[in-house]
């Protein structure tokens, strides 16, 4: 839709520039004719010719300004398109980074769960080792007690 409006506006500018160019050409032709023929005219005709000449110069300046503005507009449109493209790329990169962060977070949570399971298993093994150590100490105490009775009874 913006391209259509731009196209219509461009056609109008183009038509206006063509009209102005033709007017300038006509004025130049009139001025050359006046110079070649060296016609002397009354003040009113001279004033009109001078006005036409001044208008031709003004038209030329305005044509150049229109061309400059058209170039600036094209540059602005190009810059806006580039900015939109860069914005889309940045949004895509941000989304990819967010997905990567979610994936790493899930991986970290899974690693934490596995670590917790290993810690529980390690504690259970430690408890089992502690119980066995206690059983061993009890058995050693029993052995020492029995060993002491055996050595007392064989000595006496």
C-alpha positions as CSV (number, residue, x, y, z in Angstrom):
1,X,0.0,0.0,0.0
2,X,2.8,2.4,0.8
3,X,4.5,1.5,-2.4
4,X,1.3,2.4,-4.3
5,X,1.1,5.7,-2.6
6,X,4.8,6.3,-3.3
7,X,4.2,5.3,-6.9
8,X,1.3,7.8,-7.3
9,X,3.3,10.5,-5.6
10,X,6.2,9.8,-7.8
11,X,4.0,10.0,-10.9
12,X,2.6,13.4,-9.8
13,X,6.1,14.7,-9.1
14,X,7.3,13.4,-12.4
15,X,4.4,15.1,-14.2
16,X,5.0,18.4,-12.4
17,X,8.7,18.3,-13.2
18,X,7.9,17.6,-16.8
19,X,5.5,20.6,-16.9
20,X,8.1,22.8,-15.2
21,X,10.8,21.7,-17.6
22,X,8.6,22.5,-20.6
23,X,7.8,25.9,-19.2
24,X,11.5,26.6,-18.6
25,X,12.3,25.5,-22.1
26,X,9.6,27.8,-23.5
27,X,10.9,30.7,-21.5
28,X,14.4,30.1,-22.7
29,X,13.2,30.0,-26.3
30,X,11.4,33.3,-25.8
31,X,14.4,34.8,-24.2
32,X,16.7,33.7,-27.1
33,X,14.2,35.0,-29.6
34,X,14.1,38.3,-27.9
35,X,17.9,38.5,-27.8
36,X,18.3,37.5,-31.5
37,X,15.7,39.8,-32.8
38,X,16.8,42.7,-30.5
39,X,13.2,43.7,-30.2
40,X,12.5,46.7,-28.2
41,X,9.4,46.3,-26.2
42,X,7.4,48.4,-23.9
43,X,8.0,48.3,-20.1
44,X,5.0,46.1,-19.4
45,X,6.2,43.4,-21.9
46,X,9.7,43.7,-20.6
47,X,8.5,43.3,-17.0
48,X,6.5,40.2,-18.0
49,X,9.5,38.7,-19.8
50,X,11.7,39.5,-16.8
51,X,9.2,37.9,-14.5
52,X,9.0,34.8,-16.7
53,X,12.8,34.6,-16.7
54,X,12.9,34.9,-12.9
55,X,10.2,32.2,-12.7
56,X,12.3,30.0,-14.9
57,X,15.2,30.3,-12.6
58,X,13.0,29.6,-9.6
59,X,11.6,26.6,-11.3
60,X,15.1,25.3,-12.0
61,X,16.0,25.7,-8.3
62,X,12.8,24.0,-7.2
63,X,13.4,21.1,-9.6
64,X,16.8,20.6,-8.1
65,X,15.3,20.7,-4.6
66,X,12.6,18.1,-5.6
67,X,15.3,15.8,-6.9
68,X,17.3,16.2,-3.7
69,X,14.3,15.5,-1.6
70,X,13.5,12.4,-3.7
71,X,17.0,11.1,-3.1
72,X,16.7,11.8,0.6
73,X,13.4,10.0,0.7
74,X,14.8,7.0,-1.1
75,X,17.7,6.9,1.3
76,X,15.3,7.1,4.3
77,X,13.2,4.3,2.9
78,X,16.2,2.2,2.4
79,X,17.5,2.9,5.9
80,X,14.1,2.1,7.4
81,X,14.0,-1.2,5.5
82,X,17.5,-2.0,6.7
83,X,16.5,-1.1,10.3
84,X,13.5,-3.4,10.1
85,X,15.6,-6.2,8.8
86,X,18.2,-5.7,11.6
87,X,15.4,-5.6,14.1
88,X,14.0,-9.0,12.9
89,X,17.5,-10.5,13.0
90,X,18.0,-9.2,16.6
91,X,14.6,-10.6,17.6
92,X,15.5,-14.0,16.1
93,X,18.9,-14.0,17.9
94,X,17.2,-13.0,21.2
95,X,14.6,-15.9,20.8
96,X,17.4,-18.3,20.0
97,X,19.3,-17.1,23.1
98,X,16.2,-17.5,25.2
99,X,15.6,-21.1,23.9
100,X,19.3,-21.9,24.6
101,X,19.0,-20.5,28.2
102,X,15.8,-22.6,28.8
103,X,17.6,-25.7,27.5
104,X,20.6,-25.0,29.8
105,X,18.3,-24.4,32.7
106,X,16.5,-27.7,32.1
107,X,19.9,-29.5,31.8
108,X,21.0,-27.9,35.1
109,X,17.8,-28.9,36.8
110,X,18.2,-32.5,35.6
111,X,21.8,-32.5,36.7
112,X,20.7,-31.2,40.1
113,X,18.2,-34.0,40.4
114,X,20.8,-36.7,39.5
115,X,23.2,-35.1,42.0
116,X,20.5,-35.3,44.7
117,X,19.8,-38.9,44.0
118,X,23.5,-39.7,44.2
119,X,23.8,-37.8,47.5
120,X,20.9,-39.8,48.9
121,X,22.5,-43.0,47.8
122,X,25.8,-41.9,49.3
123,X,24.2,-41.1,52.6
124,X,22.4,-44.5,52.6
125,X,25.8,-46.2,52.0
126,X,27.4,-44.1,54.7
127,X,24.7,-45.1,57.1
128,X,25.2,-48.7,56.2
129,X,28.9,-48.4,56.7
130,X,28.4,-46.7,60.1
131,X,26.1,-49.6,61.2
132,X,28.6,-52.2,60.1
133,X,31.4,-50.3,61.9
134,X,29.3,-50.4,65.1
135,X,28.6,-54.1,64.6
136,X,32.3,-54.7,64.1
137,X,33.1,-52.8,67.3
138,X,30.5,-54.8,69.2
139,X,31.9,-58.0,67.8
140,X,35.5,-56.9,68.7
141,X,34.3,-56.1,72.2
142,X,32.7,-59.5,72.5
143,X,35.8,-61.2,71.1
144,X,38.0,-59.3,73.6
145,X,35.7,-60.2,76.4
146,X,35.6,-63.9,75.4
147,X,39.3,-63.8,74.7
148,X,40.0,-62.5,78.2
149,X,37.9,-65.2,79.8
150,X,39.6,-67.9,77.8
151,X,43.1,-66.6,78.8
152,X,42.0,-66.3,82.5
153,X,40.6,-69.8,82.5
154,X,43.6,-71.4,80.9
155,X,46.0,-69.5,83.3
156,X,44.1,-70.5,86.4
